[in-house]
């Protein structure tokens, strides 16, 4: 009995360590490679080059701006839709879920050409407007936003809470701002940071719609330089982990809340 | 006119009609329970009263005003849900204060009213806790306090105790009844638990297939069931089947033994009828009493099983092909018979009634006994 428990424990540790090695070895290798910008010594010179390049900050700020617009438009569109579907038309849920998978099925290049073809001519000539890029990003972010929000709504027992609030005399605005959104905080944070991570690194739409975003910048650097792309990869990774840590930090203290990443508890 | 009235209310979901021409009147300050099995329409009826469902036809009146199409937020009815429905982002105090804030009551008044409610549910020291820090019973108390804090016209409770364990259920149902009586608030309660309904209600409406089978006090429902369904749904029942041999005297032959009833058997001469008698109406007969009391039926059979139920002991007996239950209060002097022992039981003829026409649900004395005997 004791032997069996010890073996199971040893196996658990074995698989955990194997998983951690699988995850961290490439990461450490990339990090070490990014430090070899100067021959013979380990240094942060590649990082210095990255930060010294004005295009780095320019493209990053542009993508940051686009991500903020995408988050705002995405949440304004998708949160009420998800609430409506969960409350009033649950039969439409499978259809919306199917739609939410479309960005995974249809390559961004198809979306980009569709947008260019549709919006290149009057009456809606939007091809040179950043609004078209934001619209494309909203489509790409749709699965992440919708699934995060939907999971949040499902876990809060939306219908009963809404009915309880209604029975206490609350109107729809009170229900939305005092009950639903506060209880959806973790899901909103998940949706926000997943959208941010998606938009910051997005390449295809930005390239085809000809915008100086961070994704094309990283691709350009990767084509021409050796150590700087590794430094950028580490920086992107740190930003993603920073976002996840921020979700954990901000959702800490929300009564009964559990962090949700990509619609998973 | 009742405080809450339903006039020929019908509710359909697509082609499925779940409530059929239901009419009901609830007196002000009374406690009415909707009792019935799953899918009988009791929750749908409550939800129509609350305003969460709109009747397909008919009217719902509160204080004489038609509220059939008034949204729930405008009805001023307190609602308690099965799964508590406390707002997870708010403390107990804030949950209770929610409806008061919506009603734009002054801060001092809200504070005072919340304190009163916390005292009413005996949770004065729990005000700053969040719902997830409370037990199920405590959460339901808070839900009750939240519902009554706004001083609603009526209180609606949708199976509020079904998610709680047995001991808490009994305690909380007594609390609900006490609070209802203290405040004198008109209350409609949905339950599938007959014991729960009988113990707290002024009146019970037994529902089946979207209709009310019978409305009455727990005493009336139990002792004078209007339909075969009510008779079989409420409590445990012995079923005695045999031909009417003397309709004028109310005599039915049961496996060679004559059994009398006070029910009217005129016109049923020679026909097979079903008589009912409650297990608690039976007692062990002494041989010396045989034939001594003309208003008492006595039948002889054998003991099949003795089941200890705590405060009572249930005897399962066999009379010919008929199984019967007899309940006796438990006491330390009680001599328990063994399987196969002969037994004679007696019951008053006025405890023996004709089962009303109609289809009964699984009758005790058949399925239940089979389960116990085998």
Interface residues (C-beta under 8 A of the other chain):
Chain A: X156 X157 X160 X161 X163 X164 X165 X166 X167 X168 X169 X170 X171 X174 X178 X179 X182 X183 X254 X255 X256
Chain B: X50 X51 X52 X71 X72 X73 X74 X75 X76 X77 X78 X79 X81 X83 X85 X86 X87 X88 X89 X98 X99 X102 X103 X130 X131 X132 X143 X146 X147 X150 X156
